[in-house]
Amino acid sequence: MTGPGQGGPAAAHDGGPGNYVLRALQMLAGYGDAEAVVHGDRRLTYTEVTNLTLALAATLHKNGVRAGDGVAMIVRNSPESASLQLALHLLGCRTLWIAYYEPQRLQIEFFEFAQANVLIYSAGLQRREELATELAGRDPSRLVLALGHGDGPGDDLLADLPVQPPGLDPAIVGAGPESLFYSGGTTGRSKLVRHGQRFYEMMMAIAGYYRSIGEPPMRFLTTSAFTHTSGQMPAFLALFEGGTLFQETGWGPAAFLATIERERITSTFLTPALLYKVLDDPAVHAADTSSLRYLNVGGAAASPARLAQAIKRLGPVVRIVYGSSEVPLITDYPFLDHDPGFPGRLGSCGRPFLDMRVEVRDEGGVVLPVGETGEVWVTGPLLMSGYWQRPELTAETMVGEWVRTGDAGYL
C-alpha cells in the first residue's frame, strides 16, 4: 500500500451488486495505452492487461474451470499474474497462491486443505513441475494447467489463448469470488485466511480516493509474490490507480536500487530484513532514489536505529505499515522523520489507516487506557471473512465486528 494514511470516505468499503471484476475491467480499460505491468523486457499496456484477462477467463472456462472451483497456483511473478487472478475471480473461483519456498510436503498439505480441484503452475521450473506431477498422480480427476511449455503435466494455458481478444461473455461470469492467503505463522502453523469481494472493492475505493486528492499514480516496484496480501494489495492498488506495476525477476539490493533509478520508481515495499540489506550495500551511496515517494516498511518490527539510517540516506520517504493477513493494513506512519525530541517516534507503527479503528484491551476484552499494554483489537473495512475450514478459530479471533490480532501494544 502507498499513499497518505488518514482521511478518506467513511463508506469506501460499500460495494455494488455483481462481480467486482466487471467494474475492475471497466476501470483498467479506461487507462488505455498507459503502461500497466513491466516484467523484464515485457511491458504491457492497460489495454493488453484487459484483453489478457478476458482471454485467460475464456480459456480457463473452455478447459472446464467454473464458479466455486478451488484453484491453487504455484506461479512465479509474471506479467500474467494479475490477469490470472482477475480472470479466475471473474469466473467466481476461490484462489490460493501456494508459496514456492515451502517444502513440497506442506505445499501438498495446503492444496488438499484448501479443497482445490484445479492446479495452475509455472512450467519450466523443476520443483513446480514435480509438485504438479505428484498432485496429478494422486487424483487424475484434478485439472492441471501449465503456464508455458515444460516437462510437467497439463496443457499450456498460454498456448491456448485466442488470437483475437475475446469480448466479455456474460455467461461465464460467476458469483462469490474469494481468495485464501497464508497467515504469517508467527503463532504456530500458517493458516488460510479468507478474503472475499469486499477486500478487492476496498482497493478500488482507496485507489479512487487517492486519485480524488491528487495523489499521482504510483510506479510501484514489488518484491513480494501474490501468496500474501502484502503482494496482492499494493499490486492491485497500483493497477486500479492507473499506475505501473514493476515486477523483479530476482531480488538483490544493487539491482533493486538500479531499478528504482532507471524506472523512476515512486513506491515500493520492503521487510526490515531487506531494508537492512539495501542500507548495507555499497550501491546505496551512489544510487539516485530521488523519485521515491514512499518506501513502505512492514512485516515485522524495524530497528529504530536502522530506520533513522534509512531516513538520513533516503530522506523522509519511509512509511511504516502494520497489518496482517487477517487485516492487511491496520496503521501506517507516512513521511517518517527522526526528531531527537521524540525518541519513541521511530518505534511507533503509526495511526489507524483510513476507516480502521484500533483499541487495546485486557484479557477480558475490556478497553485499556492510554499507555497501558494489552492486546490490539481492530475493526474496519479490511477485515478477513474468517479462516478457511476453522470455525472455532474464527469465532475465537473475530468477536462481533472486531478482530483480535494476538499482538501486544499500547496507545
Residue pairs with C-beta under 8 A, 6 or more apart in sequence:
1 206
1 233
1 234
1 237
1 296
1 321
1 328
1 329
1 332
1 353
2 218
2 220
2 234
2 237
2 238
2 266
2 267
2 293
2 294
2 296
2 319
3 206
3 210
3 215
3 218
3 294
3 334
4 210
4 213
4 215
4 334
5 319
5 331
5 332
5 333
5 334
5 350
5 351
5 353
5 354
6 351
6 353
6 354
7 213
7 354
8 206
8 209
8 354
8 355
9 205
9 209
10 355
12 202
12 205
12 206
12 209
12 354
12 355
12 381
13 198
13 201
13 202
13 205
13 355
13 380
13 381
13 382
14 201
14 205
15 197
15 198
15 201
16 23
18 173
18 175
19 89
19 90
19 92
19 173
19 174
19 175
19 177
19 197
20 89
20 177
20 197
20 200
20 201
20 204
21 53
21 86
21 89
21 90
21 173
21 177
22 90
22 168
22 173
23 204
24 86
24 200
24 204
24 240
25 50
25 53
25 54
25 86
25 90
25 168
27 204
27 240
28 36
28 46
28 49
28 50
28 53
28 239
28 240
29 46
29 47
29 50
30 46
31 46
31 242
32 45
32 46
32 47
33 45
33 46
33 47
34 45
34 46
34 242
34 244
35 43
35 44
35 45
35 46
35 244
36 44
36 45
36 46
36 48
36 49
36 239
36 244
36 245
37 43
37 44
37 49
37 79
37 82
37 239
37 244
37 245
37 247
38 44
38 244
38 245
38 246
38 247
38 263
39 77
39 78
39 79
39 246
39 247
39 249
40 249
42 79
44 52
44 79
46 239
46 242
49 82
49 83
49 239
51 165
52 79
52 80
52 83
52 161
53 83
53 86
53 87
53 90
54 87
54 165
54 166
54 167
54 168
55 161
55 162
55 165
55 166
56 80
56 83
56 84
56 87
56 157
56 161
57 86
57 87
57 88
57 90
57 91
57 172
58 162
58 166
58 169
58 172
59 157
59 160
59 161
59 162
60 87
60 88
60 91
60 145
60 157
61 91
61 169
61 172
62 160
63 143
63 145
63 155
63 157
63 160
64 143
65 71
65 88
65 91
65 93
65 118
65 143
66 91
66 92
66 93
66 174
67 91
67 92
67 93
67 174
67 175
67 176
68 92
68 93
68 94
68 174
68 176
69 91
69 93
69 94
69 117
69 118
70 93
70 94
70 96
70 114
70 115
70 116
70 117
70 118
71 88
71 93
71 94
71 95
71 96
71 116
71 118
71 119
71 120
72 95
72 96
72 97
72 98
72 110
72 111
72 114
72 116
72 118
72 119
72 120
73 84
73 95
73 96
73 97
73 98
73 119
73 120
73 121
73 226
74 97
74 98
74 100
74 107
74 119
74 120
74 121
74 122
74 128
74 131
74 132
75 81
75 84
75 97
75 120
75 121
75 122
75 147
75 226
76 100
76 122
76 125
76 225
77 222
77 225
77 226
77 247
77 248
77 249
78 122
78 147
78 247
79 247
80 147
80 158
81 226
81 235
81 247
82 235
82 236
82 239
82 245
84 120
84 147
85 95
85 179
85 226
85 232
88 95
88 177
89 95
89 177
89 179
89 200
90 172
90 173
90 174
90 177
91 172
91 173
91 174
91 177
92 173
92 174
92 175
92 176
92 177
93 118
93 174
93 177
93 178
94 114
94 177
94 178
94 179
94 180
95 177
95 178
95 179
95 180
96 110
96 111
96 114
96 116
96 179
96 180
96 192
97 181
97 225
97 226
97 227
98 107
98 110
98 111
98 227
99 107
99 182
99 225
99 227
100 127
100 128
100 225
100 227
102 110
104 127
104 130
104 131
104 134
107 131
108 131
108 134
108 135
108 138
110 182
110 192
111 119
111 135
113 192
113 388
113 389
114 180
114 192
114 388
115 389
117 141
117 142
117 143
118 142
118 143
118 144
118 145
119 132
119 135
119 136
119 142
119 143
119 144
119 145
119 154
120 144
120 145
120 146
120 147
120 157
121 128
121 129
121 131
121 132
121 144
121 145
121 146
121 147
121 152
121 154
122 128
122 146
122 147
122 148
123 129
123 146
123 147
123 148
123 149
123 150
123 151
123 152
123 156
124 148
124 149
124 150
125 150
128 152
129 150
129 151
129 152
130 152
132 144
132 146
132 152
132 153
132 154
133 152
133 153
135 142
135 144
136 142
136 144
136 153
136 154
143 154
144 152
144 153
144 154
145 154
145 155
145 156
145 157
146 152
146 153
146 154
146 155
146 156
146 157
147 156
147 157
147 158
148 156
148 158
149 156
149 159
176 196
176 197
177 196
177 197
177 200
178 194
178 195
178 196
178 197
178 385
179 194
179 195
179 196
179 199
179 232
180 192
180 193
180 194
180 388
181 192
181 193
181 195
181 227
181 228
181 229
181 232
181 325
182 190
182 191
182 192
182 193
182 227
182 228
182 325
183 190
183 191
183 192
183 193
183 324
183 325
183 326
183 387
184 190
184 324
184 325
185 191
187 406
191 387
191 388
191 390
191 393
192 387
192 388
192 389
192 390
193 229
193 325
193 326
193 384
193 387
193 388
194 384
194 385
194 386
194 387
194 388
195 229
195 384
195 385
196 385
198 381
198 385
199 328
199 382
200 236
202 381
202 382
203 233
203 236
203 237
203 240
204 240
206 237
206 240
206 354
207 237
207 240
207 241
207 242
208 240
209 354
210 241
211 217
211 241
211 242
215 241
216 266
216 293
217 238
217 241
217 242
217 243
217 244
218 237
218 238
218 241
218 243
218 244
218 266
218 267
218 293
218 294
219 238
219 243
219 244
219 246
219 263
219 264
219 265
219 266
219 267
219 291
220 234
220 235
220 237
220 238
220 243
220 244
220 245
220 246
220 265
220 266
220 267
220 268
221 246
221 248
221 256
221 259
221 260
221 263
221 265
221 267
221 268
222 231
222 234
222 235
222 245
222 246
222 247
222 248
222 268
222 269
223 248
223 251
223 256
223 268
223 269
223 270
223 274
224 230
224 231
224 234
224 269
225 231
226 232
226 235
228 325
229 323
229 325
229 328
230 269
230 298
230 299
230 323
230 328
233 328
233 329
234 267
234 269
234 296
235 245
238 244
238 245
238 267
239 245
246 259
246 263
246 265
248 255
248 256
248 259
251 274
253 274
253 277
253 278
253 280
253 281
253 283
253 284
254 281
254 283
256 268
256 278
257 278
257 281
257 283
257 284
257 287
257 289
258 283
258 287
259 265
260 268
260 287
260 288
260 289
260 291
260 292
261 287
261 288
261 289
261 291
264 291
265 291
265 292
266 291
266 292
266 293
266 294
267 292
267 293
267 294
267 295
267 296
268 292
268 294
268 295
268 296
269 296
269 297
269 298
269 321
270 278
270 295
270 296
270 297
271 297
271 298
271 299
271 300
272 297
272 299
272 300
272 301
272 302
272 303
272 306
273 300
275 295
275 297
275 302
275 306
275 310
276 303
276 306
278 284
279 306
279 309
279 310
279 313
284 313
285 313
289 314
289 315
289 317
292 314
292 315
292 317
293 317
294 317
294 319
294 334
295 310
295 314
295 317
295 318
295 319
296 319
296 321
297 307
297 310
297 318
297 319
297 320
297 321
298 320
298 321
298 322
298 323
302 320
304 346
304 347
307 318
307 320
307 336
307 338
307 346
308 338
308 346
310 318
311 318
311 336
311 337
311 338
312 338
316 335
316 336
316 337
317 335
318 335
318 336
319 332
319 333
319 334
319 335
319 336
320 332
320 333
320 336
320 348
320 349
320 350
321 329
321 331
321 332
321 333
321 349
321 350
322 329
322 330
322 331
322 332
322 349
322 350
323 329
323 330
323 331
323 382
324 330
324 405
325 384
326 383
326 384
326 397
326 403
326 405
327 356
327 378
327 380
327 382
327 383
327 384
327 403
327 405
328 382
329 353
329 356
329 382
330 349
330 352
330 353
330 356
330 358
330 376
330 378
330 382
330 405
331 349
331 350
331 351
331 352
331 353
331 356
331 358
332 349
332 350
332 351
332 353
333 348
333 349
333 350
333 351
334 350
336 345
336 346
337 345
338 345
338 346
339 345
349 409
352 358
352 380
354 380
354 381
355 380
355 381
356 378
356 379
356 380
356 381
356 382
357 378
357 379
357 380
358 376
358 377
358 378
358 411
359 367
359 376
359 377
359 378
359 402
360 367
360 368
360 372
360 373
360 374
360 375
360 376
360 377
360 409
360 410
360 411
361 367
361 368
361 374
361 375
361 377
362 368
362 374
362 375
363 374
363 375
365 377
365 399
368 374
368 410
370 410
370 411
371 410
371 411
372 410
373 408
373 409
373 410
374 408
374 409
374 410
375 404
375 405
375 406
375 407
375 408
375 409
376 405
376 407
376 408
376 409
377 399
377 402
377 403
377 404
377 405
378 402
378 403
378 405
379 401
379 402
379 403
383 398
383 401
383 403
384 398
384 403
386 394
386 398
387 393
387 394
387 397
396 404
397 403
397 404
397 406
398 404
